[in-house]
Each structure stands twice: as structure tokens, then as C-alpha cells.
Amino acid sequence: MDRAQQRSPWFWVPSISFSQAVPYVAVMMLSSVMYKKLGVSNTDLAFYTAWLYLPWVIKPLWSPIVELLGTKRRWIVLLQLLTGTALASVALTLHLPEFFRMSLAALWLMAFSSATHDIASDGYYMLGLPTQHQQAAFVGVRSAFYKLAMISGQGGLVYLAGHLTVSSGDPAWAWSMVFGAMAALMLALSAYHQLILPRPDTDRSHTGGGALWKDFIHTFRSFFQKPGIKATIGFLLLYRLGEAQLLKMAAPFLLDPRSQGGLGLSTETFGVVYGTVGVCALVLGGLAGGVVIARFGLKRSLLPMVFIMHVPDLVFVYLATALPTSNVLISACLAVEQFGYGFGFSAFMLYMVLVADGEHKTAHYAICTGFMALGMMVPGMVSGWIQQQLGYQYFFIWACVATLPAFFMTALVRIDPQFGKE
């Protein structure tokens, strides 16, 4: 056995988890903040960045290609190289006259490579950590380093972009430096993983392509034949209907000047109050939600967790009405809302585990995440237009009203009373 095969998972599990989060944060959060600071309207910002969810919506459709062609190790290394190239392309386009269109094209490339990288990485974890004991032992490590990347991106990199903007007076240059730094990181991770990643004997190309495609079709058919599937799909699509719109407009609201109904935060302050305090509260909420479900089970916990997730959305109505100037108060409000979001989202994630349980659980879970992403993409696309028609105050009231379908769908789904209990 070669030395790479004997390496501890600590050499590669944290770094792969971190690398999965970097492009996702760039696409889902940094792009919105960047375009806002570069003068893109809320309507265009929301519509075009929401479209970037599409690769995560449809990634189950090309998952067999990752199985058929090459090894998952090779996919990981090459896709990280491609992601780094796409990040560098964003950095190089921001001073061009057609920067919006050209940078979006690069972000599209990065989104597809990131979604495919997720498929390969999730499969590689199961091959590189072949026993359930190993997989359970490192599930917390994966989550911790994924969240660390989120905090580093939404907090540290946004703060850095704000600081560079203030010192240079050129936001395009500042964001070019930030995306250039992310590109260098991803290219370094690609080179590192080429050297470090083990080569499991089970990680190989599949020659029985016809059988794999036949099984792929059967997998999709069996998902849509599950009992109560209509209620399940409705739940997956509508659980975050209000949150999907609110999240897309949160950054523009916090950054827009008070004359336009926003809070007028600097980019640096935004990185602290939303990207750091908010993400930390999100993580704590997720941990607390897991504890509650383990104690009472998902069935008993779900409706209260839906309330705790959605009622704190009202803090945005308060912020848009009162327009407070205290960063401490703003941070506290955002912490409450993000804690509730993390708390309720843990129930959503566990429900997807319940739906996917049984034969083809990995593929069925991927299908669930596709519906989850679709439920974020479509509402997010129209959120900017709605906000510009209503203004921030009435938009956030509308977002709270849009949470009501989640309560309705919660009453329709079937859950085993013992599911989720320790």
C-alpha cells in the first residue's frame, strides 16, 4: 500500500469540505454583495444571481457521468482547477465595459463545476471513508470546515473587499483582488489534493454504462413512486418560499443608503454583522435544532421549528421600519433571524434524510436537494422586482406572508413519530 493510501483522513477531509464551500459562497453571497457595490439594480441582481442556483437544481441529471467517466479523485482535482480558473476569470472581467455579462458567464461556469464537484466529493467521502464508523466520526469535521469557509467568505472576504474599496476608492479593483485570492486558494487546493488524496481501490471508472443508465432511470422512477410524494415535493418547494426572497434581498437592504430605504451599512460592517455574527448564529441555530430533534423526534418538533424559523423574519420588517443606526442592535436582530433560520433548517435537512431513506438513498437525497434548490431559485429570481415595486418595508411584510405555505405543507407531510429520536 502506498503512503498516500495510508494517510489519515485529517489530511484531506477538512480541505475537501472547505473547497466545497468556497465556490458556493462566491456564487450565492459574494456575487450579490459585489454586484450591489458595482451599481447593479436589485431587479437584475436578484434575477441573474438566482439563476446561478440552476446547476444545483439539475445536478442529479448528470451524476451518472461522474460515475461512468474517470475516478472521483480525478474529478475533484480537475474541477477545483476549473473552479480556480473561473474565479480568476471573474477577477479579470470586473474592469471591462461588459463586466456584468462576462462575470456572470464565469460564475455560471463556476456554479456548474461546483455542483459537479459536490457529486464527486460526496461519492469520494464514501469511498475514502469506507466504514460507517469512519463516516460518522468525520461528519462533524466536514460540517465544521464547511461553516468555517462560509464565515471566512461572507465575513472575512466581504470585510476585506470593503477595506480595499475604502483604501483604493475603486470597488471593482477591490473585488478583483478578493476573487483573485479565492482563485489562488482553489488552484492551491487542486495541487494539494493531486498530491495528498488517497487512491481507493473502489474508486474507478464503470464499464457497465448501459446498466448504470438503466439503474439511473429506475432510481428516478422509484423516487416519484414514494408514498405521499406530492406532499413531499410541495414541502420541499414551499418550505423556504418566504426565506428565499428575504435572503436574496437581505444584502441589498443592508447596503442600500437610507435615502432608498436601506440601512446604509459599509461593506466592512456588513461583513461583520451579517457575514460573521449572522453566520455564527446560523451555525448555533443548526446545532440547537439538532439537539431538539434528537430529544423529541422530528414529528413533534417540526411545527414548532417552522414557527421558530419563520417568525423571526419579522425583524426585517422592524429594521426596514425603524431604520436603526446602532450596529449592535442591527447585529442582534440579524442574529435572532439567522438563529431561527438555522434552527428550522435543521428540521428541513432531516426531513430530506427521511424521504431518501431506503434503496438508492444517496441518489434520492440528491433529488431532494435539487427540489430544495429549485425552491430557492424561482422565488429569488422575482424578489428584486417585487422589492422595487413595494419598497423594502412592504417587501419584507410580503416575505413574511409568503412563509404561510410552509405551515400548510407541514400539516400534510407524513413522519414516523420515532424518526430522529436518539
Secondary structure, DSSP 4 states (H G I P E B T S, - for coil): --HHHHS-GGGTHHHHHHHHHHHHHIIIIIHHHHHHHTT--HHHHHHHHHGGGHHHHHGGGGHHHHHHSS-HHHHHHHHHHHHHHHHHHHHHHTTSTTHHHHHHHHHHHHHHHHHHHHHHHHHHHHHHS-SHHHHHHHHHHHHHHHHHHHHIIIIIIHHHHHHHHHHHS-HHHHHHHHHHHHHHHHHHHHHHHHHH----TT----S-HHHHHHHHHHHHHHHTTSTTHHHHHHHHHHTTHHHHHHHHHHHHHHHS-GGGTS----HHHHHHIIIIIIHHHHHHHHHHHHHHHHHH-HHHHHHHHHHHHHGGGHHHHHHHHH----HHHHHHHHHHHHHHHHHHHHHHHHHHHHHH-STTHHHHHHHHHHHHHHHHHHHHHHHHHHHHHHHHHHHHHHHHHTTHHHHHHHTT----TTTT--
